[in-house]
Every structure is written in structure tokens, then in C-alpha cells.
Amino acid sequence: VPIQDKDITLKQSFRALIIYEQITEKPFNPITMTDMIIYFYSVVMASSPSDETPISLEDFIDYLDINQGLLEEFSQWIINNQKVDKAFQKEEKKTSVRKRKK
């Protein structure tokens, strides 16, 4: 994702969840547009090198206003990651069932 002339490779992580919960002061459960934007911001922050803050939350919201397609791309990225996670979990269950049958 390009943020202020820097390309940031997004990564889902516990760090992103912690950042989200620190900002919102509530458990992770993004259901509103505000929650999704803050989670997107949290993922950007967690995916950035630890020694730099690429953008403030206010500037990030302004950036999304200008680049409105980014939030849709982020939503699609989340959906794709969930599909991969579910496929991996199904394969993991099949493997563990085979091991138990022996």
C-alpha cells in the first residue's frame, strides 16, 4: 500500500490488534466504518518499520478521503487472508484426524 510516497507491505499480526485496542480502548471487533479505518491504520502502523511512524491517524483519514479505493482494497485483502486461513485450518484438521486414526 502506498502511504505518503512509501510502499508498505501489509501484514496481519498481533501487533496490529494491540495497536487497534490501544487506540479504541475496546476489544477487537471491527463492525463500523470507523472500526475498519482504525484497523487499517493499525495494520499500516504494525507493518511499518518500528523506528518510524509513517502517518498520523488524522492524516491517514485525510489520505483515505483522497484515495478512496484503498479502503476497498484493504477489505478485499482481509477477505483473501481469511480464505487462506480457513483453507489452512481445514488442511490442518485433516492432517490431525489422520494422525489420530493410527
N, C-alpha and C positions, 0 to 999 in steps of 0.2 A: 504494500500500500504506500503510495507516495504521500508523505506528510512534510510540508514545508521544504520541498526540494530534497528530501531524504527518502530513500526506499526502505521501508520497514517490513520485514518478513514476520507475519503474524503467527503466533504460537499460542495454543491453549495451554494454560498452566495454572498451578495452584497460586502462583504469584498474582495472576490476573484476578482470580477470585478474591484474594486478600485485598488487593487494591480496590476492587469494587465494594467490598464490605466496609473498608475504611472510609471511602467517600460517602457511601449511602447510610452508613451506620445501621444496616439491616442485613439479614442473611441473604445470600444469593438466591434470587428468584425473579429474573427479569421478565416482567409481564407488560410493562408500559413502554411507550416510546422513549421516555426519559431513561428508564432502566436499560434499554438496548443501547442508547447512545453512551451512557456511562460505562456499560460493559465493553463496548467497542473501544472507548477511551482507555479503559483498564487493560485491555489486551494490547493496545498500542504501547502503553507505558511499560507493561511487563515484557514486551518483545523488544524494547529498545535497550541499548547498552546501559548498564547500571550507573554509569558515571554521567549520564546526560538525561535531561528532561526535554523531549522533542517539542512539546507544545503544552500550554496550559489548557485546562478544561474549557474555559471560555473561548479561547482561540480555536480549540478543536470544534466546538459547536459552530462558530463562525465559518470554519473551513468546510464543515459538512453542509452548511447553507449554500456555499458556493459550489461544492462538489456533491450534489445530492445523490448521485448514483453510487457513491461509496457505501452508504448505509445498506443499500440493497445488495451490493457485492458482499458486504460483511455478513448479512443474513444468509446469503447463499453459501458462504464459506462455513458458517456454523452448521447448516443443514448437511453439507457434504461431509464434514467431520463427524457428525452424528451417525451418518450412514456407514462410514468406515468403522467407527467404534462398535456399532451394532453387529456388523459383519464379523469383526474380530471376536466379539463376545460369543457369537453363535459358533464360530470355529473352535473357540476355546472350550465351550461346553461339550461339543462333540468329542474333542480330544480327551477331556476328563472323564466322560462316560465310557469311552473305550478303555481307559486305564483301569477303571473300577471293575469292569467285566472280567479282567484277567484274574 
